[in-house]
């Protein structure tokens, strides 16, 4: 019998936009094969080359497409070169897709596929996946003082092809400028923003219960990484992941020195094969109490965590937080007194770091020792000032601006929102 000895096709993931993949079949001259291509919706590729054109002036090949009409490539016989090349055009998609491609040796043409290619004269190409573009969103939030902030500024987004595709996106830089304001009270700078202040959350479900335990058995550990924050009912405050194990502890054979974890087998989502479970055990740093089927929230910080989660990689540069000075005027003349009546006390905080400057203020800028809301402040040293004099206070405010550059180096397998935690960088009184 004549043999098909090799079938070559690139099976790396496809990007969302229309693209073409060439396949090559190699074998004995006279060997004959056919093939089908089916997408995840059960639609068949129509193989336009099946259409014979007799009059090119009036006829044209049909447009390449996947449809519900069953179709295959009509049997192709290898010529004297022992090789045949064709192509399949994959369409633009709006959601993730996949394709199954099957080559068949035509037995009635006395052809078989070489034994190294599986059995029954059928070769199933490893499934080809197609991925839509991934969007990474950068936003702001305050968990502890959300009621004090005015409407937060708009998000910034960047989109690119999934890293698993054959056309990974080039790095993209975003220049951010976020003005934030308070509706009441004041804030001071807690620290300057860093990459780890960009955070995301994901949830997992407990498989077993625990009482004063540091071991969380979860139904799925995909995307988790060491140092992620852990929270939920019964979870000790400020807990973090210290270790992660695939599978679950073998209580019979494990020791304190040598714990043994076993990965159970489960049926794949498509029901076609047995695969390793994605469940596993997470070790946290604080003993906690929880029940079965409890939802646990995990917080990832920075690019290391986002890369482990879905292969999103980013970097930041020139991140800076600046709070605006508070400018107001005296409401009355001041004669050698620490009590200074001013038009507005909005944004002024009592602190050694909140300093007052202005014409007539002593050379050493006094700080604010007390605030009588809407009326006056008490300075750390006596001042003599005219009525209507402009006063400037630095160190606290009701308005600030966050600026910097964010570069997305790699787009992961799913959309992702990375949120700059305002509570980390601004302390609201």
Order of alpha helices (4+ residues) and beta strands (2+ residues): beta-beta-beta-beta-beta-beta-beta-beta-beta-beta-beta-beta-beta-beta-beta-beta-beta-beta-beta-beta-beta-beta-beta-beta-beta-alpha-beta-beta-beta-beta-beta-beta-beta-beta-beta-alpha-beta
